[in-house]
Amino acid sequence: MSHCFLSYARADAKDPHFEAFLADFLEELRGRLGAHTIDGLAFRDSDSIALGAAWEPSIEKALRTCRIFIAMLSPTYLRRKACSKEWACFEWRLRNLGGAVQPELLLPIVWIPILEEDVPVAVRRLQHTHASLGPTYVARGLLYLVRRGGQEYRDFLSALADRVRDLLRLPALPQPAELLAPGSLPDPFEVGEHTYGIASELRPSAAHHSPRGPRHVEFIVVAAQQTELRTIRRALSAYGTDFDEWCPFLPALDTRVGLLVQKIAIEQNLTASVLPVAQNIIARLQGARAKNTLVVFIVDVWSLQLPTYRSYMNSFDRERFTNAGALVVWNLSDNETLDRKHELVDALLIAFPNLTIMPDPPAFHHQLETPEQLAEKLRATLCELRRRIATFGDVMRKAEGMAPVSKPLLVGPGQP
């Protein structure tokens, strides 16, 4: 995962000043973060995709996992379809996963100034001429600053690096299992309020369901990466470098966790997001509850041996949410799991002390051993959470107005 996704027009990058700025900025940011190298600080397609690798999946993954999106604006940038698609994909992720108050993780930087009448609404609505970046930048753009060099350019680099560092201290934006196909998103750079109005109402499914309410479920995957689990277990083939690479029932079934649970959601006529567990878990649950959205944790029992993941589940266990449930997966076809079952039980008890003492059978399942059990209990949990939302959830749209309304009467044929 890269901290920043750098979105730019290739024609602009041919200017040697572009390379100079990028090197200066990454070095400035490296110092702010205390990193030993600039590697991994920014994803740039020409540098970050290995020779011979498929470029489209690499870009899609970078858009799905990056922390910040930096757009190098210019008249050329606005005319490049690839640039508009990158912007649209990250904006979709930000709108649908950023919560009620979306963090300012999409940073437009003016490389070459754009005529005011040509600036699309998608860009105009974001602050891209902040005073802290200096008056010359605001008037003439970054390319002019780089060519001139001097103190004003150094001040710009310092202010931008400070801003990015501060944004990286915020909780990471959740990572979806997949993005919408770029071609299915409206072009955010078409000038005109009407066009952007369509883009601002993007839905995460072909059926155009809003990702809120009891028709949508957020699956939060509680699964560590291979590197995190190396200290506690030997067999690591079921895990990967990302949360969504976990295959819960390997070797019997090599299907990733997101595909397993999304299939069940579709059967239940639900849209679904697959997200990693994160430190802001309670805020996310509260936000979902306010929208009457279902939340289901899919928990790897091995990951509960790690203090970080136990603490996430402790937070969930301390407060009951009517819209949330948890399913703990055990892979008993794995000999290591069988051999250390007692240790795993102990970790489970520490992670869910309240739910262990006061179980919630319809919404908490502490030992699912097969794909069939996961599917069966997940269906039951989704039905139960929908029932609870219907009974206890907030009314999303209340009746308004004080004027009395006449009682509706049915009048049969021939009646006055």
C-alpha positions in Angstrom: 0.0 0.0 0.0 1.3 3.5 -0.9 0.5 6.5 1.2 -0.3 8.7 -1.8 -1.7 7.9 -5.3 -0.3 10.4 -7.8 -2.7 11.1 -10.6 -1.3 13.1 -13.5 -1.3 13.5 -17.3 1.6 11.8 -18.9 2.2 14.7 -21.3 2.7 16.9 -18.2 5.2 14.5 -16.7 7.5 14.8 -19.7 8.6 18.2 -18.4 11.8 17.6 -16.3 10.4 20.1 -13.8 7.7 17.5 -12.9 10.4 15.0 -12.0 12.2 17.6 -10.0 9.1 18.5 -8.0 8.2 14.9 -7.3 11.7 14.1 -6.0 11.7 17.3 -3.8 8.2 16.6 -2.4 8.9 12.9 -1.6 12.1 13.8 0.2 10.3 16.5 2.2 7.6 14.1 3.1 10.1 11.3 4.0 11.6 13.7 6.5 8.3 14.6 8.0 7.4 10.9 8.5 10.8 9.8 9.7 11.1 7.2 6.9 14.4 5.8 5.8 13.5 5.9 2.1 10.9 7.4 -0.2 9.9 3.9 -1.4 6.2 3.3 -0.8 5.4 6.9 -0.1 3.7 7.4 -3.5 2.2 5.2 -6.2 3.0 6.3 -9.7 2.2 4.0 -12.6 5.5 4.5 -14.4 7.5 3.7 -11.3 5.4 1.4 -9.2 4.3 -1.3 -11.7 6.9 -4.0 -12.3 8.0 -4.6 -15.9 5.6 -7.1 -17.5 2.9 -6.8 -14.8 -0.7 -6.1 -15.8 -1.1 -2.4 -15.3 -4.9 -2.1 -14.9 -5.2 -4.4 -11.8 -2.1 -2.6 -10.3 -3.7 0.8 -10.6 -7.1 -0.5 -9.3 -5.4 -1.9 -6.2 -3.5 1.3 -5.6 -6.8 3.3 -5.8 -8.4 0.8 -3.5 -5.7 0.9 -0.8 -4.0 4.4 -1.0 -4.4 6.8 1.9 -4.4 10.0 -0.1 -5.2 11.0 -3.7 -3.1 13.8 -5.2 -4.3 15.2 -8.5 -1.8 17.3 -10.6 -4.3 19.5 -12.3 -3.7 21.1 -15.7 -5.8 21.7 -18.9 -4.3 18.4 -20.2 -5.3 16.5 -17.0 -8.9 17.5 -17.4 -9.0 16.1 -21.0 -7.4 12.7 -20.2 -10.0 10.0 -19.7 -7.6 8.0 -17.6 -7.2 10.9 -15.2 -11.0 11.4 -14.9 -11.5 7.7 -14.2 -8.9 7.7 -11.4 -10.5 10.8 -9.8 -14.0 9.2 -10.1 -12.9 5.9 -8.6 -11.2 7.5 -5.5 -14.1 9.9 -5.1 -16.5 7.0 -5.2 -14.5 5.3 -2.4 -14.4 8.6 -0.4 -18.1 9.2 -0.7 -19.2 5.7 0.1 -16.7 4.7 2.7 -15.6 8.1 4.2 -18.4 8.3 6.7 -20.9 11.2 7.3 -18.0 13.7 7.4 -15.7 12.8 4.6 -12.0 13.4 5.3 -10.2 15.8 2.9 -8.1 13.0 1.3 -8.4 14.2 -2.3 -5.9 16.9 -2.8 -6.0 18.9 -6.1 -2.7 20.6 -6.9 -2.6 23.1 -9.8 0.3 22.2 -11.9 -0.7 24.5 -14.8 -3.5 27.0 -14.2 -6.9 26.3 -15.8 -9.2 29.0 -17.0 -12.0 29.6 -14.5 -14.8 28.8 -17.0 -13.1 25.5 -17.7 -12.9 24.3 -14.1 -15.4 21.5 -13.6 -17.6 21.5 -10.5 -15.9 18.4 -9.2 -12.7 20.5 -8.9 -14.2 23.8 -8.0 -15.9 22.4 -4.9 -12.6 21.4 -3.4 -10.1 24.0 -2.1 -7.1 24.0 -4.4 -5.7 27.5 -4.0 -5.1 27.6 -0.3 -3.2 30.7 1.0 -0.7 28.6 2.9 0.7 27.5 -0.5 1.7 31.0 -1.4 0.4 33.8 -3.6 2.5 33.0 -6.6 1.3 29.4 -6.6 -2.3 30.6 -6.4 -1.8 33.0 -9.4 0.5 31.0 -11.6 0.5 27.3 -10.5 3.2 24.9 -9.3 5.1 24.5 -12.6 6.0 28.2 -12.5 7.2 27.9 -8.9 9.4 24.9 -9.7 11.0 26.7 -12.6 11.8 29.7 -10.4 12.9 27.8 -7.4 13.9 29.8 -4.4 12.3 30.3 -1.0 8.7 30.5 -2.2 9.0 27.0 -3.8 10.6 25.6 -0.6 7.8 27.1 1.5 5.3 25.4 -0.8 7.0 22.0 -0.4 7.0 22.5 3.4 3.3 23.4 3.5 2.3 20.5 1.3 4.4 18.0 3.2 2.9 19.2 6.5 -0.6 18.9 5.1 0.0 15.3 3.8 1.6 14.3 7.1 -1.4 15.6 9.1 -3.8 13.7 6.8 -1.8 10.5 7.3 -2.4 10.8 11.0 -6.1 10.4 10.5 -7.8 7.0 10.5 -7.2 5.2 7.2 -10.0 5.3 4.7 -11.6 1.8 4.6 -10.5 -0.4 1.7 -13.2 -1.9 -0.4 -12.7 -5.4 -1.8 -13.2 -4.0 -5.3 -14.0 -0.7 -7.0 -16.7 0.0 -9.4 -15.6 -0.4 -13.0 -14.2 3.0 -14.0 -16.3 3.1 -17.2 -19.5 2.8 -15.1 -18.9 6.1 -13.3 -20.0 9.4 -14.7 -17.1 11.7 -15.9 -16.5 14.2 -13.1 -14.7 16.6 -15.4 -17.6 17.4 -17.7 -18.4 21.1 -17.1 -21.9 21.8 -15.7 -23.8 21.4 -12.5 -26.2 18.9 -13.9 -23.5 16.4 -15.0 -21.7 16.6 -11.6 -25.0 16.3 -9.8 -25.3 12.8 -11.3 -21.8 11.9 -10.2 -22.4 13.1 -6.7 -25.2 10.6 -6.3 -23.1 7.6 -7.3 -24.3 4.2 -6.0 -22.1 1.3 -5.3 -24.2 -1.2 -7.2 -25.6 -1.6 -10.7 -29.1 -1.6 -9.1 -28.4 1.9 -7.8 -29.2 1.1 -4.2 -27.9 3.7 -1.8 -25.2 2.2 0.5 -27.3 2.9 3.6 -30.4 1.4 5.3 -31.4 -2.2 5.8 -30.7 -3.0 2.1 -27.0 -2.6 2.6 -24.5 -4.6 4.7 -20.9 -3.6 5.6 -18.8 -6.7 6.1 -15.8 -5.9 8.3 -13.1 -8.4 8.0 -11.0 -9.1 11.2 -8.0 -10.9 9.7 -4.3 -10.2 10.0 -1.7 -10.2 7.2 0.9 -12.9 6.7 3.6 -10.7 8.2 1.7 -10.1 11.4 0.9 -13.8 11.9 4.4 -15.1 11.4 5.2 -14.9 15.1 2.3 -17.0 16.2 1.7 -19.7 13.6 3.5 -21.7 10.9 0.9 -22.2 8.1 0.3 -18.9 6.4 -0.9 -19.8 2.9 -4.5 -18.8 3.8 -3.4 -15.2 4.4 -1.9 -12.5 2.1 -0.6 -8.9 2.1 -4.2 -7.5 2.4 -7.1 -8.2 4.6 -9.3 -9.4 1.7 -6.7 -12.0 0.6 -7.7 -14.2 3.5 -9.1 -17.6 2.4 -10.8 -18.9 5.5 -11.2 -22.5 4.5 -8.0 -23.2 2.6 -7.0 -25.8 1.4 -10.6 -27.2 1.2 -11.8 -24.1 -0.5 -9.5 -21.4 -2.0 -12.2 -18.6 -2.2 -11.4 -15.3 -0.6 -13.5 -14.1 2.3 -15.1 -11.2 0.5 -16.4 -13.4 -2.3 -17.9 -15.8 0.2 -19.9 -13.2 2.1 -20.9 -11.0 -0.8 -22.5 -14.1 -2.5 -24.7 -14.5 0.5 -25.6 -10.8 0.6 -26.7 -10.9 -3.0 -28.9 -13.9 -2.3 -30.6 -11.8 0.4 -31.1 -8.9 -2.0 -28.5 -6.8 -0.2 -25.7 -4.6 -1.6 -22.4 -5.1 0.3 -19.1 -3.5 1.1 -16.1 -5.5 2.4 -13.9 -3.4 4.7 -10.9 -4.0 7.0 -11.2 -3.6 10.7 -9.7 -0.3 11.9 -9.2 1.8 15.0 -12.3 3.9 14.4 -14.5 0.9 14.8 -17.0 2.4 17.3 -17.4 5.6 15.2 -18.0 3.4 12.1 -20.6 1.3 14.0 -22.4 4.5 15.3 -22.4 5.9 11.8 -23.9 2.7 10.3 -26.5 2.6 13.1 -27.5 6.1 12.3 -28.1 5.1 8.7 -29.8 1.8 9.7 -27.1 -0.1 7.8 -26.3 -3.7 8.7 -22.7 -4.5 9.9 -21.3 -8.0 10.2 -17.8 -8.8 11.5 -16.2 -11.8 9.9 -13.5 -12.8 12.4 -10.4 -15.0 11.9 -9.9 -16.8 15.3 -6.2 -16.9 14.8 -6.0 -13.1 14.5 -7.5 -12.8 17.9 -4.2 -13.9 19.3 -2.8 -10.6 18.3 -3.5 -7.7 20.8 -4.5 -5.2 18.2 -7.3 -7.3 16.7 -8.4 -8.4 20.2 -8.7 -4.8 21.2 -10.9 -4.1 18.2 -13.3 -6.8 19.2 -13.2 -5.7 22.8 -14.5 -2.3 21.7 -17.3 -4.0 19.8 -18.1 -6.4 22.7 -18.4 -3.5 25.3 -21.4 -1.9 23.5 -24.4 -3.8 21.9 -25.4 -2.5 18.5 -28.8 -3.6 17.2 -27.5 -3.4 13.7 -24.3 -5.4 14.1 -23.3 -9.1 14.5 -20.1 -11.1 14.5 -19.2 -14.5 13.0 -15.9 -16.2 14.1 -14.4 -18.6 11.6 -12.4 -21.7 12.5 -10.8 -23.8 9.9 -10.8 -27.3 11.5 -9.4 -28.9 8.4 -6.2 -27.1 9.4 -4.1 -29.3 11.7 -2.4 -26.4 13.4 -5.9 -25.0 14.4 -6.8 -28.4 15.9 -3.5 -28.8 17.8 -3.8 -25.3 19.4 -7.6 -25.2 19.9 -7.3 -24.5 23.6 -5.1 -21.4 23.0 -7.6 -20.1 20.4 -10.5 -20.6 22.7 -8.7 -18.5 25.4 -8.1 -15.7 22.9 -11.7 -15.8 21.9 -12.9 -15.5 25.5 -10.6 -12.5 26.0 -11.8 -10.8 22.8 -15.5 -11.3 23.6 -15.9 -11.4 27.4 -19.4 -10.1 27.5 -20.8 -12.0 24.5 -19.3 -15.2 26.1 -21.1 -14.6 29.4 -24.3 -13.2 27.8 -24.5 -14.8 24.4 -26.5 -13.3 21.5 -27.2 -16.5 19.4 -29.0 -14.8 16.5 -26.2 -12.4 15.8 -23.0 -13.8 17.4 -21.6 -17.2 16.3 -18.3 -18.1 18.0 -17.3 -21.2 16.0 -18.1 -21.7 12.4 -16.1 -24.6 11.0 -17.1 -25.0 7.3 -18.2 -22.9 4.4 -21.7 -24.3 4.8 -21.9 -23.3 8.4 -20.7 -19.8 7.5 -23.3 -19.4 4.8 -26.1 -20.8 7.0 -25.3 -18.6 10.0 -24.7 -15.5 7.9 -28.1 -15.8 6.3 -29.7 -16.1 9.8 -27.7 -13.1 11.1 -28.7 -10.9 8.2 -32.3 -11.7 8.7 -32.1 -11.1 12.4 -30.3 -7.7 12.0 -32.9 -6.6 9.5 -35.7 -7.5 11.9 -33.9 -5.6 14.7 -33.6 -2.5 12.5 -37.2 -2.7 11.5 -38.2 -2.9 15.2 -35.6 -0.6 16.9 -34.0 1.4 14.0 -34.3 5.1 13.5 -37.0 6.4 11.2 -35.0 7.7 8.2 -37.8 9.9 6.8 -40.4 11.3 9.2 -43.8 12.7 8.4 -43.7 16.5 8.2 -46.1 19.3 8.4 -48.7 20.5 10.9 -51.7 20.8 8.7 -54.5 18.3 9.4 -55.1 15.7 6.7 -58.5 14.4 5.9 -59.1 10.7 6.6 -59.0 8.8 3.3 -62.3 7.3 2.4 -63.0 4.7 -0.3 -66.1 5.4 -2.4 -67.7 2.6 -4.3 -69.3 2.8 -7.7 -72.3 5.0 -7.9 -71.6 6.8 -4.6 -71.4 10.6 -4.5 
